[in-house]
Amino acid sequence: MKRMHLARRFKAEMLAAREAGRPIPAPLPGMTLDVWTLYRTLTK
């Protein structure tokens, strides 16, 4: 359950950063590098 919450929070932060033109936030603790890479690829 906590993992889901972290993912949701990360997604929200990522969208907020993109709208503000800021760099994508660093991955949250517990997020695997694969998932992080996937996020980076999708948001380029």
CYANA upper distance limits for C-alpha pairs under 8 A (distance plus 0.5 A):
  1 MET  CA      5 HIS  CA      7.01
  2 LYS  CA      6 LEU  CA      6.74
  3 ARG  CA      7 ALA  CA      6.70
  4 MET  CA      8 ARG  CA      6.67
  5 HIS  CA      9 ARG  CA      6.61
  6 LEU  CA     10 PHE  CA      6.50
  6 LEU  CA     28 LEU  CA      7.88
  7 ALA  CA     11 LYS  CA      6.60
  8 ARG  CA     12 ALA  CA      6.76
  9 ARG  CA     13 GLU  CA      6.68
 10 PHE  CA     14 MET  CA      6.49
 10 PHE  CA     27 PRO  CA      8.17
 10 PHE  CA     28 LEU  CA      7.56
 11 LYS  CA     15 LEU  CA      6.69
 12 ALA  CA     16 ALA  CA      6.64
 13 GLU  CA     17 ALA  CA      6.53
 13 GLU  CA     25 PRO  CA      7.47
 14 MET  CA     18 ARG  CA      6.67
 14 MET  CA     24 ILE  CA      6.09
 14 MET  CA     25 PRO  CA      6.77
 15 LEU  CA     19 GLU  CA      6.68
 16 ALA  CA     20 ALA  CA      6.69
 17 ALA  CA     21 GLY  CA      6.48
 17 ALA  CA     22 ARG  CA      5.38
 17 ALA  CA     23 PRO  CA      6.79
 17 ALA  CA     24 ILE  CA      6.32
 17 ALA  CA     25 PRO  CA      7.68
 18 ARG  CA     22 ARG  CA      6.49
 18 ARG  CA     23 PRO  CA      7.59
 18 ARG  CA     24 ILE  CA      7.24
 27 PRO  CA     31 MET  CA      6.78
 27 PRO  CA     36 TRP  CA      6.88
 31 MET  CA     35 VAL  CA      7.19
 31 MET  CA     36 TRP  CA      7.32
 32 THR  CA     36 TRP  CA      6.82
 33 LEU  CA     37 THR  CA      6.47
 34 ASP  CA     38 LEU  CA      6.67
 35 VAL  CA     39 TYR  CA      6.72
 36 TRP  CA     40 ARG  CA      6.71
 37 THR  CA     41 THR  CA      6.61
 38 LEU  CA     42 LEU  CA      6.66
 39 TYR  CA     43 THR  CA      6.64
 40 ARG  CA     44 LYS  CA      6.69
